[in-house]
């Protein structure tokens, strides 16, 4: 008898980089998966703020008046399309054509109107701006997980947009009850 397993769906989950995963761009990364299907996956690195650039700078480049001088964290979302921006935000904001629900309380929007709303001081009340994204072709992420590159965790959505970026990797491991000192980069064999 063959048992058919359900396809893996990681949308709304966290990926936590294992030590020694082999790709320096993802070292100590925590990635929030925004979409996952049979054609691939897309996520945002939630713990790597950009060293250069700010929300104020972005508003200036887009000729948007930041009337409330609001600061929104600007992060490196991943190595793909780094000139493209995504706003991961609380569900109290919706753009008719571009907002997609990702988790229970989080949505993603990639159009100018969300940046205008943030600059005006309205909703969304909680947000992060991500430049670029992390993406995987069909089966690629599943293969990386099997090769011990990532741990999977349910997402603590408060952690995703928390501004303590330096502590997110350990906080994500804490969700799983894992001590980072006990992690190995080698997959076990029985």
C-alpha positions, 0 to 999 in steps of 0.5 A: 500500500502506497501512502501519498503524502501531502505536499509541503507548504511552508507559507507563513513559516520561518526558515532558520539557517543552519550553521555551515549551510554553505551560502554566506548570503544566508548565514544566520538568517531567519526567513519568513516564507510569504508564498510556497507552492508546487512551482517554488517558494518566496520569502524575506530575510527578516533579520538583516537590516541594510547598512545603507539607506533608510525609509526617509531616503527611500521616500526622498527617492520616490518624491514622497513626503514623509510628513510624520518623519516615521522610520520603518526598518529597511532590510535585505530581503534576499539576493533576488531583485535587490532593487525591488521593494516589498512591505511586510506589514500588519493586516490593518492596511490593504491595497486593492490590487497588491496586498496578499495575506501571508499569515494570521496577522501579516500581509505583503504589499509591493506597490507605492501606495503602502509607502505613501500610507506609511509616510502619512503616519496611518496604517499599517501600524507595524511594517518592515521594508525589504529590498530584494527577496529570497526565492526557490524553484520547484523542489529547490527549498525542499532539497535544501531542507533535506540537506540540513540547510534549514530548520522549519518553525511556526512563525511568531508573527511578533518576532517577524517584525520585531526590530531586535534584528540581532537577536532574531536567529536565537529567538527563532531557535528558542521557538523550537527549544533549540540551543544554538551551541548544540547545532551541527552543520552535518546531517546525521546518518543512521 
